[in-house]
Amino acid sequence: MSSNVSLTLNPAFRVAPVRRRTFGAFVEHLGRCVYTGIHEPGHPSADEDGFRTDVLELTRELGVSSVRYPGGNFVSGYQWEDGVGPVEDRPARHDLAWHSTDPNTVGLDEFMAWTKKADVEPMYAVNLGTRGMAEALDVLQYANAPQGIALSDQRAANGHPEPYGISMWCLGNEMDGPWQAGHKTAEEYARLATETARLMRQENPDLELIVCGSSNSQMPTFGAWENTVLTEAYDQVDMVSAHVYYSEKDGDQASFLASADDMDHFIDSVVATADHVRAKLKRDKRIMISFDEWNIWYQHRAESRPPSGDDWPVAPVLLEDTYSAMDAVVFGNLLISLLRHSDRVASASLAQLVNVIAPIMTEPGGGAWKQTTFHPFALTSRYAVGEVLDVRLDAPSFENQRFGSSSAADAVATWDDETGTLAVFVVNRGADAPLALDADLASFGDLEVVEALTLHHEDPYATNTQAAPETVVPAANDSVRLEGGRLVGDLPAISWTLVRLARPAA
């Protein structure tokens, strides 16, 4: 027996334009993300620069808009100079963050070459852990300055005469975290980030600078950290970062299915703090959010434990979670949360892109395949266009340990008035029963269903593997149809659905 989920949509209920940067990703020198992930000379698909073209094709199919690099925890011990110049002269270094060895075969120049092939915008993070202002200015000048000074001439001598023009820069990574190299108090970080930002803006006034917010909303300093940092840095920065990872814990499936409730609260809390500082300082500018790490991550699993002792391998197997159908549904719901906050979330980065808690997996010397989470990301990136709409939703609720009571459904929609296309993204978060969709679309005029796809599996723990890469994929939902200006259909338990509609062709 199914219950109804009622949606009310109106093209006038606009949140903000869809931001392409919502569909960013993250490449860190961690595990096999870089080496045997995006870069593997000698692989059958490798191009002249050693990049796997099968991964490049999947990156483009995924619809990635921007990529954050080179970390992550890695960046707080990284010396960017190690990764430029002749490869044979580059030093190998221990990476303390992940107890690995980085050969520095891939650095800034290689990454920028890869972004052009992948057709993505770079987001670069500077090391404010073990280094500071001078090094941040150095890498900025190496990347963006026209020829005529030492560092830009060095870039040209390395074969890259034209400036890269990197716009987005992260002022460190998770500097509130005790695990971070160079961890700082809010006051210490606020001063360093502000002075670094001021120096970088003297070089490039139009940079988009991202200051570190809390590593997650469970940090004991959450809220107070943002208040202190933004009070100091407000005039020098454009965005504050947010990071979050979710997983099913201790068999609490219901709370996991409701994870987007936490993301909503996280975003609203950061916005409230940023706007408090804005009022306190009497500023017109609004600070936006860069949600530059988010994903499903099972941190308690053995694959998330780094090497130890005398073992410092290059590109070890690390954080290689295998994602289930249920993981993909929660993942799709997190994208719904990010989209509906497009008025304040200006950028987001799925962490990460390849092998490391990633939608794309590779076998060294072998094939590449799509995890379950690949599909909601690719479809949302492709079809979320125009304006994000504020969807009014009425659905039954379900009980869970973390949030008490949560709606069994969640949804967002986008409307492109120019092309007359509507995309509705909806999840059934209930574990036990289907929901009957009933959406009022009368205010859009004459529409027709172009396509309805549902990601669902009878076994919510079913996964995609190299041997069976299409176990969990979106399939046509033939129950979805229009009836007198209403969109109706069946949404299976634990499912993610995309419905595309358009004005009839003239």
Secondary structure, DSSP 8 states (H G I E B T S, - for coil): --EEEEEE--TT-EEEE--GGGGEEE--SSTTSTBTTTB-TTSTTB-TTSBBHHHHHHHHHHT--EEEES-SGGGGG--GGGGSS-GGG---EEETTTTEEE---S-HHHHHHHHHHHT-EEEEEE--SS--HHHHHHHHHHHH--SSSHHHHHHHHTT--S-----EEEE-S-TT-TTSTT---HHHHHHHHHHHHHHHHHH-TT-EEEE---SSTTSTTTTHHHHHHHHHHGGG-SEEEEEEEE---TT-HHHHHTHHHHHHHHHHHHHHHHHHHHHHHT-S---EEEEEEEEE--TTSGGG----TT---SS---S----BHHHHHHHHHHHHHHHHTTTTEEEEEEE-SBSSS-SEEE-TTS-EEE-TTHHHHHHHHHH--SEEE--EEE--EEEETTTEEEESEEEEEEEETTTTEEEEEEEE--SS--EEEEEE-GGG-S-EEEEEEEE--SSTT-B--SSSTTSS--EE-TT-EEETTEEEEEE-SSEEEEEEEE----
